[in-house]
Amino acid sequence: MRPRRRVFWADLVGTCRRRRARDQEDDLSRVLITGGAGFIGSHLADHLLAHGYQVRALDDINPQVHEGGAPPGYLADEVELIRGDVRDRDAVVAALEGVDSVVHLAARVGVGQSMYEIAQYADVNTTGTAVLLEALLDHPLKRLVVASSMSIYGEGLYESADGAPTPAVERSRAQLERAEWEPVSPDGQRLRPIPTPESKPASLSSVYALSKFDQERLCLLFGAAYDIPTVALRFFNVYGTRQALSNPYTGVLAIFAARLLNDRPPLIFEDGDQRRDFVSVSDVATACRLALEKTDVDGVALNVGSGDSVSVREIGEKLAKVLGKEHIEPEVTGKYRVGDIRHCFADVSMVEELLGFRPAVALEDGMAELAQWLEGQVATDRVDAATAELAARGLTI
């Protein structure tokens, strides 16, 4: 591992004396990012460094994310990397020393894998967050930001034919076996998907979703109890450079890219018409910084998405085009993966109002940047093995 410059130790005694007065204008200059060597974490680190922050990263360098279990070469030299597990109290306490704010990104990700690695997801995501919060009892902060997920909504919001917001009935196994993909209202009406606001109640359809809801609620409850300003950001489908291409449980664009780079068709569940909100990792980093800096925003959960939607089939076709692989058409499997939902995309009006966040990266521009980065990448395609694992466990229909 290349040497890294230590940036936190000057004036350590003074920085550990927390000033709790809200009207003081000290900057939140020392930030710990849990999961800071990962996809989102490393982009956030770059963004914060560019805005004058000092950054420390706590990361276990999981081999499923980091090939060979080695720290990534893209992590900036100015980031102080502490290799450790968020479930290890000693590692967490060491990482907190001298920091003013925390952005908690550390988590196991992936809907499918969460349905059979149940204990692992609950341990890392829920217990890891609890360990972090207990450590914070002795290290008061100026600000805590936690990464939540759009997965907690389950199905997004819908409206009936008369335009009334209407909850969708959870799709039954019998319905899915008939390839009837679209949800209906409680009285059997056809519904139209609309942007999902933060007011929509949670509907947890996977172990991953449940564990992300745990992270969100634990942090918001803790912040309220101990008077630590806390914001939860519900990320929608984040994409961009540095995603773990060989991880078959990462974001859908990275999974599709791994297939296309190996001249294989992207595999699409259901009929491909399910709609999602794809948001650039650059925009996500901006949202995280704004959540650190907006001192009058506290105790809320906010959507972070593009505010637009696109079908999964379309996203596969767009990626193939920018990679020059138009001849490789997505393979629509007509199967359902347990834990998946049909439609969900973000209403971003609240995050715009409270944080001043506006998505800046259009999907076409973000995908063009991703394609340029992919030109120099090698991906091990593990999608077939992961799909076979799900099928063997009865998790695809």
Backbone hydrogen bonds, N-H to C=O, Kabsch-Sander energy under -0.5 kcal/mol:
donor,donor_aa,acceptor,acceptor_aa,energy
5,R,77,D,-1.0
12,L,9,W,-1.3
15,T,11,D,-2.0
16,C,12,L,-1.6
17,R,13,V,-0.5
17,R,14,G,-1.0
18,R,16,C,-1.2
20,R,18,R,-0.7
24,Q,21,A,-1.0
29,S,27,D,-1.4
31,V,29,S,-0.6
31,V,54,Q,-2.6
32,L,101,S,-2.5
33,I,56,R,-2.7
34,T,32,L,-0.6
34,T,103,V,-1.9
35,G,58,L,-3.3
36,G,33,I,-1.1
36,G,58,L,-0.9
38,G,35,G,-1.5
42,S,38,G,-2.6
43,H,39,F,-1.3
44,L,40,I,-2.6
45,A,41,G,-2.4
46,D,42,S,-2.1
47,H,43,H,-2.3
48,L,44,L,-2.8
49,L,45,A,-2.6
50,A,46,D,-2.1
51,H,47,H,-0.8
51,H,48,L,-0.7
52,G,49,L,-1.7
53,Y,48,L,-2.5
54,Q,29,S,-3.8
56,R,31,V,-2.6
57,A,80,E,-2.7
58,L,33,I,-2.0
59,D,57,A,-0.5
59,D,82,I,-2.0
65,V,62,N,-1.6
66,H,62,N,-3.2
67,E,65,V,-0.7
69,G,66,H,-2.6
70,A,67,E,-1.0
75,L,72,P,-1.1
79,V,76,A,-1.7
80,E,55,V,-2.1
81,L,79,V,-0.9
82,I,57,A,-3.3
82,I,80,E,-0.5
83,R,81,L,-0.6
84,G,59,D,-1.2
84,G,82,I,-0.8
88,D,85,D,-2.1
89,R,87,R,-0.8
92,V,88,D,-2.3
93,V,89,R,-3.0
94,A,90,D,-2.2
95,A,91,A,-2.1
96,L,92,V,-1.8
97,E,93,V,-0.9
97,E,94,A,-0.6
99,V,96,L,-2.2
100,D,30,R,-2.5
101,S,30,R,-1.9
102,V,143,R,-1.9
103,V,32,L,-2.8
104,H,102,V,-0.6
104,H,145,V,-3.3
105,L,34,T,-1.3
105,L,103,V,-1.0
114,S,110,G,-1.2
115,M,111,V,-0.8
115,M,112,G,-1.3
116,Y,113,Q,-1.6
117,E,113,Q,-2.5
118,I,116,Y,-0.5
121,Y,117,E,-2.2
122,A,118,I,-2.4
123,D,119,A,-2.5
124,V,120,Q,-2.7
125,N,121,Y,-2.2
126,T,121,Y,-0.6
126,T,122,A,-1.1
127,T,122,A,-2.0
128,G,123,D,-1.6
129,T,125,N,-0.9
130,A,126,T,-2.1
131,V,127,T,-2.6
132,L,128,G,-2.1
133,L,129,T,-2.4
134,E,130,A,-2.4
135,A,131,V,-2.1
136,L,132,L,-1.6
137,L,133,L,-0.6
137,L,134,E,-1.1
138,D,135,A,-1.2
139,H,136,L,-1.0
142,K,100,D,-2.9
143,R,100,D,-0.9
144,L,229,P,-2.2
145,V,102,V,-2.7
146,V,231,V,-2.3
147,A,104,H,-2.4
148,S,146,V,-0.7
148,S,233,L,-3.1
150,M,235,F,-2.6
152,I,149,S,-1.5
153,Y,150,M,-1.7
154,G,151,S,-1.2
156,G,343,H,-2.8
158,Y,166,T,-0.8
159,E,192,R,-2.1
160,S,164,A,-2.4
163,G,160,S,-2.2
166,T,158,Y,-2.9
169,V,184,V,-3.0
176,L,172,S,-2.2
177,E,173,R,-2.5
178,R,174,A,-1.0
179,A,176,L,-1.9
180,E,175,Q,-2.2
181,W,179,A,-1.1
185,S,189,Q,-2.1
188,G,185,S,-2.4
191,L,183,P,-0.7
192,R,159,E,-2.4
194,I,157,L,-2.5
196,T,345,F,-3.3
200,K,197,P,-1.6
203,S,152,I,-2.5
205,S,151,S,-0.5
205,S,203,S,-0.7
210,L,206,S,-2.2
211,S,207,V,-2.5
212,K,208,Y,-2.2
213,F,209,A,-2.3
214,D,210,L,-2.1
215,Q,211,S,-2.0
216,E,212,K,-2.4
217,R,213,F,-2.8
218,L,214,D,-2.8
219,C,215,Q,-2.0
220,L,216,E,-2.4
221,L,217,R,-2.7
222,F,218,L,-2.4
223,G,219,C,-2.7
224,A,220,L,-2.0
225,A,221,L,-2.3
226,Y,222,F,-2.4
227,D,223,G,-0.6
228,I,223,G,-2.1
231,V,144,L,-2.1
232,A,300,V,-2.7
233,L,146,V,-2.6
234,R,232,A,-0.6
234,R,302,L,-3.5
235,F,148,S,-1.3
235,F,233,L,-1.2
236,F,304,V,-2.0
237,N,277,D,-2.0
238,V,236,F,-1.1
239,Y,279,V,-1.9
243,Q,240,G,-0.9
245,L,243,Q,-1.2
247,N,244,A,-1.4
250,T,247,N,-1.5
255,I,251,G,-2.1
256,F,252,V,-2.7
257,A,253,L,-2.3
258,A,254,A,-2.2
259,R,255,I,-1.7
260,L,256,F,-2.6
261,L,257,A,-2.8
262,N,258,A,-0.7
262,N,259,R,-0.7
263,D,260,L,-2.1
264,R,259,R,-2.7
268,I,266,P,-0.5
268,I,331,E,-2.8
270,E,335,K,-3.7
272,G,269,F,-1.1
276,R,310,V,-2.5
277,D,344,C,-0.5
278,F,276,R,-0.6
279,V,237,N,-2.5
279,V,277,D,-0.6
281,V,239,Y,-2.2
284,V,280,S,-1.9
285,A,281,V,-2.2
286,T,282,S,-1.7
287,A,283,D,-2.3
288,C,284,V,-2.2
289,R,285,A,-2.1
290,L,286,T,-2.5
291,A,287,A,-2.1
292,L,288,C,-1.4
293,E,289,R,-1.8
294,K,290,L,-2.4
295,T,293,E,-1.5
297,V,294,K,-1.6
298,D,296,D,-0.6
299,G,230,T,-2.8
300,V,230,T,-0.7
302,L,232,A,-2.8
304,V,234,R,-2.5
310,V,276,R,-2.1
312,V,274,Q,-2.1
313,R,272,G,-2.8
315,I,311,S,-2.2
316,G,312,V,-1.9
317,E,313,R,-2.1
318,K,314,E,-2.9
319,L,315,I,-2.1
320,A,316,G,-2.0
321,K,317,E,-2.0
322,V,318,K,-2.3
323,L,319,L,-1.6
324,G,321,K,-1.5
325,K,320,A,-3.7
328,I,325,K,-2.4
329,E,327,H,-0.9
331,E,266,P,-3.3
332,V,330,P,-0.7
333,T,268,I,-3.1
333,T,331,E,-0.7
334,G,268,I,-0.6
334,G,270,E,-1.5
338,V,336,Y,-0.6
338,V,395,L,-3.0
340,D,337,R,-2.3
344,C,275,R,-1.9
347,D,196,T,-2.3
348,V,346,A,-0.7
352,E,348,V,-1.7
353,E,349,S,-2.0
354,L,350,M,-2.8
355,L,351,V,-2.0
356,G,351,V,-0.6
356,G,352,E,-1.0
357,F,351,V,-1.4
362,A,360,A,-0.7
366,G,362,A,-2.7
367,M,363,L,-2.6
368,A,364,E,-1.8
369,E,365,D,-2.1
370,L,366,G,-2.2
371,A,367,M,-2.6
372,Q,368,A,-2.0
373,W,369,E,-2.0
374,L,370,L,-2.4
375,E,371,A,-1.0
376,G,373,W,-1.3
377,Q,374,L,-1.8
381,D,379,A,-0.7
382,R,380,T,-0.9
386,A,382,R,-2.1
387,T,383,V,-2.9
388,A,384,D,-2.4
389,E,385,A,-2.0
390,L,386,A,-2.1
391,A,387,T,-2.3
392,A,388,A,-2.6
393,R,389,E,-1.3
394,G,391,A,-1.6
395,L,390,L,-3.0
397,I,336,Y,-2.7
